[in-house]
Amino acid sequence: MDWTLLITDYTIRNVALGAIVLGIVSGTLSAFAVLRKQSLLGDAMSHAALPGVVLAFLLTGLRAPLPLMIGALIAGWIGTLVMNLIRTQTRIKEDSAQGVILAVFFGFGMALLSWVIRQPSSQHSGLDKFLFGAAAATVASDVQAMALVGAVALVLVGVFWKEFKLISFDPSYAATMGFPVRWLDILITTLIVVAVVIGLQTVGVVLMSAMIVAPGVAARQWTNRLGIMVSLSAAFGAAAGVIGAVISSIENGLPTGPVIVLVISAIVMISLLFAPERGLVWEWAQRRQNRRRLRAAIAAGKQPNSPETEFAR
């Protein structure tokens, strides 16, 4: 694995930088999505962003990243509002509302995309890459647009850190304290949409949900503190982006987006197995050690229910 390509090769450098931006932003928001039990939100919003991409192209005639990002952001935000409206004004639960938004918006986006692709104009070339991502097409201007949008999202997370922390753990208490819980919920959901929009070109609509879920799940295994969890989640996302970009550069035709998803999935598996106190291997080792202590206590002639052996259990 030639890490010098990150510096010497223009394409790989841009892909890696874009993947780092995606990993940091999506990882940061992933921690809140996991804690608030909104893991499926990223899936719904990534699919809801597709019609915004196509409509932005139809209105502007441009395939520049910023107009398409704005279109995806507006579509995702509308999907968020409609989902919240369904959830609050009907008896439909949140997971069902997310499924409705995903199906309707994605179906509408696919219909628009199919119609645009059938047109004789060649300007639409590349729009279909948003389904599975086209990281190899990332240029410096794309990275700059992603970094600009991502920086805004991270600044807002920092400004509303205390509020987001409170509504993530105890929204009822936040409401009694006078915090605008509904608007804060809309804001943090909008920021998740921003993270989704940043990753559309790199990972694509279909796989972007993994970047909203996996970093937070991996980080949660290692700590019980929110600040550390957010930092680990962002670090895991950035690491997956860099490693995925380098691995995909080794073999021609190997798609970067799916490789990034596979790398972050591997990080999740390692975390689930080996994280202290929560990992499966850790728990197995602890149980084995406790059994040894219990056998030793019994062999020493102590009663199984005595205070000396109670801890060993």
Contacts in CASP RR format, 6 or more apart in sequence:
PFRMAT RR
TARGET T0000
AUTHOR 0000-0000-0000
METHOD contacts of the structure
MODEL  1
MDWTLLITDYTIRNVALGAIVLGIVSGTLSAFAVLRKQSLLGDAMSHAAL
PGVVLAFLLTGLRAPLPLMIGALIAGWIGTLVMNLIRTQTRIKEDSAQGV
ILAVFFGFGMALLSWVIRQPSSQHSGLDKFLFGAAAATVASDVQAMALVG
AVALVLVGVFWKEFKLISFDPSYAATMGFPVRWLDILITTLIVVAVVIGL
QTVGVVLMSAMIVAPGVAARQWTNRLGIMVSLSAAFGAAAGVIGAVISSI
ENGLPTGPVIVLVISAIVMISLLFAPERGLVWEWAQRRQNRRRLRAAIAA
GKQPNSPETEFAR
1 246 0 8 1.000
1 247 0 8 1.000
1 250 0 8 1.000
2 246 0 8 1.000
2 250 0 8 1.000
3 246 0 8 1.000
5 12 0 8 1.000
5 13 0 8 1.000
5 246 0 8 1.000
5 249 0 8 1.000
6 12 0 8 1.000
6 13 0 8 1.000
6 16 0 8 1.000
6 242 0 8 1.000
6 245 0 8 1.000
6 246 0 8 1.000
7 13 0 8 1.000
9 249 0 8 1.000
11 136 0 8 1.000
11 138 0 8 1.000
12 245 0 8 1.000
12 246 0 8 1.000
12 249 0 8 1.000
14 138 0 8 1.000
14 139 0 8 1.000
14 140 0 8 1.000
14 142 0 8 1.000
14 143 0 8 1.000
15 135 0 8 1.000
15 136 0 8 1.000
15 138 0 8 1.000
15 202 0 8 1.000
15 245 0 8 1.000
15 248 0 8 1.000
15 249 0 8 1.000
15 256 0 8 1.000
16 241 0 8 1.000
16 242 0 8 1.000
16 245 0 8 1.000
16 246 0 8 1.000
17 143 0 8 1.000
18 135 0 8 1.000
18 138 0 8 1.000
18 142 0 8 1.000
18 143 0 8 1.000
18 146 0 8 1.000
18 147 0 8 1.000
18 202 0 8 1.000
19 135 0 8 1.000
19 202 0 8 1.000
19 238 0 8 1.000
19 240 0 8 1.000
19 241 0 8 1.000
19 242 0 8 1.000
19 244 0 8 1.000
19 245 0 8 1.000
19 256 0 8 1.000
19 260 0 8 1.000
20 238 0 8 1.000
20 241 0 8 1.000
20 242 0 8 1.000
21 143 0 8 1.000
21 146 0 8 1.000
21 147 0 8 1.000
21 150 0 8 1.000
21 198 0 8 1.000
22 146 0 8 1.000
22 195 0 8 1.000
22 198 0 8 1.000
22 199 0 8 1.000
22 202 0 8 1.000
22 203 0 8 1.000
22 211 0 8 1.000
22 237 0 8 1.000
22 241 0 8 1.000
23 211 0 8 1.000
23 215 0 8 1.000
23 234 0 8 1.000
23 237 0 8 1.000
23 238 0 8 1.000
23 240 0 8 1.000
23 241 0 8 1.000
24 154 0 8 1.000
24 234 0 8 1.000
24 237 0 8 1.000
24 238 0 8 1.000
25 150 0 8 1.000
25 153 0 8 1.000
25 154 0 8 1.000
25 194 0 8 1.000
25 195 0 8 1.000
25 198 0 8 1.000
25 234 0 8 1.000
26 195 0 8 1.000
26 196 0 8 1.000
26 198 0 8 1.000
26 199 0 8 1.000
26 208 0 8 1.000
26 211 0 8 1.000
26 212 0 8 1.000
26 215 0 8 1.000
26 237 0 8 1.000
27 195 0 8 1.000
27 211 0 8 1.000
27 212 0 8 1.000
27 215 0 8 1.000
27 216 0 8 1.000
27 219 0 8 1.000
27 230 0 8 1.000
27 233 0 8 1.000
27 234 0 8 1.000
27 236 0 8 1.000
27 237 0 8 1.000
28 153 0 8 1.000
28 154 0 8 1.000
28 157 0 8 1.000
28 195 0 8 1.000
28 230 0 8 1.000
28 233 0 8 1.000
28 234 0 8 1.000
29 153 0 8 1.000
29 157 0 8 1.000
29 188 0 8 1.000
29 191 0 8 1.000
29 192 0 8 1.000
29 194 0 8 1.000
29 195 0 8 1.000
29 212 0 8 1.000
30 195 0 8 1.000
30 211 0 8 1.000
30 212 0 8 1.000
30 213 0 8 1.000
30 214 0 8 1.000
30 215 0 8 1.000
30 216 0 8 1.000
30 217 0 8 1.000
30 219 0 8 1.000
30 233 0 8 1.000
31 215 0 8 1.000
31 216 0 8 1.000
31 219 0 8 1.000
31 220 0 8 1.000
31 226 0 8 1.000
31 229 0 8 1.000
31 230 0 8 1.000
31 233 0 8 1.000
32 164 0 8 1.000
32 168 0 8 1.000
32 188 0 8 1.000
32 192 0 8 1.000
32 230 0 8 1.000
33 39 0 8 1.000
33 41 0 8 1.000
33 42 0 8 1.000
33 192 0 8 1.000
33 212 0 8 1.000
33 213 0 8 1.000
33 216 0 8 1.000
34 213 0 8 1.000
34 216 0 8 1.000
34 217 0 8 1.000
34 220 0 8 1.000
35 168 0 8 1.000
35 169 0 8 1.000
35 220 0 8 1.000
35 226 0 8 1.000
35 229 0 8 1.000
36 167 0 8 1.000
36 168 0 8 1.000
36 188 0 8 1.000
38 94 0 8 1.000
38 189 0 8 1.000
38 192 0 8 1.000
39 212 0 8 1.000
39 213 0 8 1.000
39 217 0 8 1.000
40 95 0 8 1.000
40 98 0 8 1.000
40 99 0 8 1.000
40 209 0 8 1.000
41 98 0 8 1.000
41 189 0 8 1.000
41 192 0 8 1.000
41 212 0 8 1.000
42 192 0 8 1.000
42 196 0 8 1.000
42 208 0 8 1.000
42 209 0 8 1.000
42 212 0 8 1.000
42 213 0 8 1.000
43 98 0 8 1.000
43 102 0 8 1.000
43 208 0 8 1.000
43 209 0 8 1.000
43 212 0 8 1.000
44 79 0 8 1.000
44 83 0 8 1.000
44 98 0 8 1.000
44 99 0 8 1.000
44 101 0 8 1.000
44 102 0 8 1.000
45 76 0 8 1.000
45 79 0 8 1.000
45 80 0 8 1.000
45 189 0 8 1.000
45 192 0 8 1.000
45 193 0 8 1.000
45 196 0 8 1.000
46 196 0 8 1.000
46 200 0 8 1.000
46 204 0 8 1.000
46 205 0 8 1.000
46 206 0 8 1.000
46 208 0 8 1.000
46 209 0 8 1.000
46 212 0 8 1.000
47 101 0 8 1.000
47 102 0 8 1.000
47 105 0 8 1.000
47 106 0 8 1.000
47 205 0 8 1.000
48 75 0 8 1.000
48 76 0 8 1.000
48 78 0 8 1.000
48 79 0 8 1.000
48 80 0 8 1.000
48 101 0 8 1.000
48 102 0 8 1.000
48 105 0 8 1.000
48 106 0 8 1.000
49 71 0 8 1.000
49 72 0 8 1.000
49 73 0 8 1.000
49 75 0 8 1.000
49 76 0 8 1.000
49 105 0 8 1.000
49 193 0 8 1.000
49 196 0 8 1.000
49 197 0 8 1.000
49 200 0 8 1.000
49 205 0 8 1.000
50 72 0 8 1.000
50 75 0 8 1.000
50 105 0 8 1.000
50 106 0 8 1.000
50 109 0 8 1.000
50 110 0 8 1.000
50 113 0 8 1.000
50 130 0 8 1.000
50 131 0 8 1.000
50 205 0 8 1.000
51 75 0 8 1.000
51 105 0 8 1.000
51 108 0 8 1.000
51 109 0 8 1.000
51 112 0 8 1.000
52 71 0 8 1.000
52 72 0 8 1.000
52 74 0 8 1.000
52 75 0 8 1.000
52 76 0 8 1.000
52 109 0 8 1.000
53 68 0 8 1.000
53 71 0 8 1.000
53 72 0 8 1.000
53 75 0 8 1.000
53 127 0 8 1.000
53 130 0 8 1.000
53 200 0 8 1.000
54 109 0 8 1.000
54 112 0 8 1.000
54 113 0 8 1.000
54 116 0 8 1.000
54 127 0 8 1.000
55 71 0 8 1.000
55 75 0 8 1.000
55 112 0 8 1.000
56 67 0 8 1.000
56 68 0 8 1.000
56 70 0 8 1.000
56 71 0 8 1.000
56 72 0 8 1.000
57 63 0 8 1.000
57 67 0 8 1.000
57 68 0 8 1.000
57 116 0 8 1.000
57 124 0 8 1.000
57 127 0 8 1.000
58 112 0 8 1.000
58 116 0 8 1.000
60 67 0 8 1.000
61 123 0 8 1.000
62 68 0 8 1.000
63 123 0 8 1.000
63 126 0 8 1.000
63 127 0 8 1.000
64 141 0 8 1.000
65 141 0 8 1.000
65 142 0 8 1.000
65 145 0 8 1.000
65 146 0 8 1.000
65 201 0 8 1.000
66 145 0 8 1.000
68 130 0 8 1.000
68 200 0 8 1.000
69 145 0 8 1.000
69 146 0 8 1.000
69 149 0 8 1.000
69 197 0 8 1.000
69 198 0 8 1.000
69 200 0 8 1.000
72 196 0 8 1.000
72 197 0 8 1.000
72 200 0 8 1.000
73 193 0 8 1.000
73 194 0 8 1.000
73 197 0 8 1.000
75 105 0 8 1.000
76 105 0 8 1.000
76 193 0 8 1.000
76 196 0 8 1.000
76 197 0 8 1.000
77 190 0 8 1.000
77 193 0 8 1.000
79 101 0 8 1.000
79 105 0 8 1.000
80 186 0 8 1.000
80 189 0 8 1.000
80 190 0 8 1.000
80 193 0 8 1.000
81 186 0 8 1.000
82 101 0 8 1.000
83 94 0 8 1.000
83 97 0 8 1.000
83 98 0 8 1.000
83 100 0 8 1.000
83 101 0 8 1.000
84 185 0 8 1.000
84 186 0 8 1.000
84 189 0 8 1.000
86 92 0 8 1.000
86 97 0 8 1.000
86 100 0 8 1.000
86 101 0 8 1.000
87 93 0 8 1.000
87 94 0 8 1.000
87 97 0 8 1.000
92 100 0 8 1.000
106 205 0 8 1.000
113 127 0 8 1.000
113 128 0 8 1.000
116 124 0 8 1.000
116 127 0 8 1.000
117 124 0 8 1.000
117 127 0 8 1.000
117 128 0 8 1.000
126 134 0 8 1.000
126 137 0 8 1.000
129 137 0 8 1.000
129 201 0 8 1.000
129 204 0 8 1.000
130 200 0 8 1.000
130 201 0 8 1.000
130 204 0 8 1.000
130 205 0 8 1.000
131 204 0 8 1.000
131 205 0 8 1.000
131 206 0 8 1.000
132 204 0 8 1.000
132 205 0 8 1.000
132 206 0 8 1.000
132 207 0 8 1.000
132 255 0 8 1.000
132 257 0 8 1.000
132 258 0 8 1.000
133 200 0 8 1.000
133 201 0 8 1.000
133 202 0 8 1.000
133 203 0 8 1.000
133 204 0 8 1.000
133 207 0 8 1.000
133 255 0 8 1.000
133 256 0 8 1.000
133 257 0 8 1.000
134 201 0 8 1.000
135 201 0 8 1.000
135 202 0 8 1.000
135 203 0 8 1.000
135 245 0 8 1.000
135 248 0 8 1.000
135 255 0 8 1.000
135 256 0 8 1.000
135 257 0 8 1.000
135 260 0 8 1.000
136 256 0 8 1.000
137 201 0 8 1.000
138 201 0 8 1.000
138 202 0 8 1.000
142 201 0 8 1.000
146 198 0 8 1.000
146 199 0 8 1.000
149 194 0 8 1.000
149 197 0 8 1.000
149 198 0 8 1.000
150 194 0 8 1.000
150 195 0 8 1.000
150 198 0 8 1.000
152 194 0 8 1.000
153 191 0 8 1.000
153 194 0 8 1.000
153 195 0 8 1.000
156 187 0 8 1.000
156 191 0 8 1.000
157 164 0 8 1.000
157 191 0 8 1.000
160 184 0 8 1.000
160 187 0 8 1.000
160 188 0 8 1.000
163 174 0 8 1.000
163 179 0 8 1.000
163 184 0 8 1.000
164 184 0 8 1.000
164 188 0 8 1.000
165 226 0 8 1.000
166 173 0 8 1.000
166 174 0 8 1.000
166 177 0 8 1.000
166 179 0 8 1.000
167 174 0 8 1.000
167 179 0 8 1.000
167 181 0 8 1.000
167 184 0 8 1.000
167 185 0 8 1.000
167 188 0 8 1.000
168 226 0 8 1.000
171 181 0 8 1.000
171 185 0 8 1.000
174 181 0 8 1.000
174 184 0 8 1.000
175 181 0 8 1.000
192 212 0 8 1.000
195 211 0 8 1.000
195 212 0 8 1.000
196 208 0 8 1.000
196 212 0 8 1.000
199 208 0 8 1.000
199 211 0 8 1.000
200 208 0 8 1.000
202 256 0 8 1.000
202 257 0 8 1.000
202 260 0 8 1.000
203 210 0 8 1.000
203 211 0 8 1.000
203 257 0 8 1.000
203 260 0 8 1.000
203 261 0 8 1.000
204 257 0 8 1.000
207 257 0 8 1.000
207 258 0 8 1.000
207 261 0 8 1.000
210 261 0 8 1.000
210 264 0 8 1.000
210 265 0 8 1.000
211 237 0 8 1.000
211 260 0 8 1.000
211 261 0 8 1.000
211 264 0 8 1.000
214 236 0 8 1.000
214 240 0 8 1.000
214 261 0 8 1.000
214 264 0 8 1.000
214 265 0 8 1.000
214 267 0 8 1.000
214 268 0 8 1.000
215 233 0 8 1.000
215 234 0 8 1.000
215 236 0 8 1.000
215 237 0 8 1.000
215 240 0 8 1.000
215 264 0 8 1.000
215 267 0 8 1.000
216 229 0 8 1.000
216 233 0 8 1.000
216 236 0 8 1.000
217 268 0 8 1.000
217 271 0 8 1.000
218 232 0 8 1.000
218 233 0 8 1.000
218 236 0 8 1.000
218 264 0 8 1.000
218 267 0 8 1.000
218 268 0 8 1.000
218 270 0 8 1.000
218 271 0 8 1.000
218 272 0 8 1.000
219 228 0 8 1.000
219 229 0 8 1.000
219 230 0 8 1.000
219 232 0 8 1.000
219 233 0 8 1.000
219 236 0 8 1.000
219 271 0 8 1.000
220 229 0 8 1.000
220 278 0 8 1.000
221 271 0 8 1.000
221 272 0 8 1.000
221 275 0 8 1.000
221 278 0 8 1.000
221 279 0 8 1.000
222 228 0 8 1.000
222 229 0 8 1.000
222 232 0 8 1.000
222 271 0 8 1.000
222 275 0 8 1.000
222 276 0 8 1.000
222 278 0 8 1.000
223 229 0 8 1.000
223 232 0 8 1.000
236 264 0 8 1.000
236 267 0 8 1.000
237 264 0 8 1.000
237 267 0 8 1.000
239 263 0 8 1.000
239 267 0 8 1.000
240 260 0 8 1.000
240 263 0 8 1.000
240 264 0 8 1.000
240 267 0 8 1.000
241 260 0 8 1.000
241 263 0 8 1.000
241 264 0 8 1.000
243 263 0 8 1.000
244 256 0 8 1.000
244 257 0 8 1.000
244 259 0 8 1.000
244 260 0 8 1.000
244 262 0 8 1.000
244 263 0 8 1.000
245 256 0 8 1.000
245 260 0 8 1.000
247 254 0 8 1.000
247 259 0 8 1.000
247 263 0 8 1.000
248 254 0 8 1.000
248 255 0 8 1.000
248 256 0 8 1.000
248 257 0 8 1.000
248 259 0 8 1.000
271 279 0 8 1.000
272 279 0 8 1.000
272 280 0 8 1.000
273 279 0 8 1.000
273 280 0 8 1.000
273 281 0 8 1.000
274 281 0 8 1.000
274 282 0 8 1.000
275 282 0 8 1.000
276 282 0 8 1.000
290 312 0 8 1.000
290 313 0 8 1.000
293 309 0 8 1.000
293 311 0 8 1.000
293 312 0 8 1.000
294 304 0 8 1.000
294 309 0 8 1.000
294 312 0 8 1.000
294 313 0 8 1.000
296 312 0 8 1.000
297 304 0 8 1.000
297 306 0 8 1.000
297 308 0 8 1.000
297 309 0 8 1.000
297 312 0 8 1.000
298 304 0 8 1.000
298 309 0 8 1.000
302 308 0 8 1.000
302 309 0 8 1.000
303 309 0 8 1.000
END
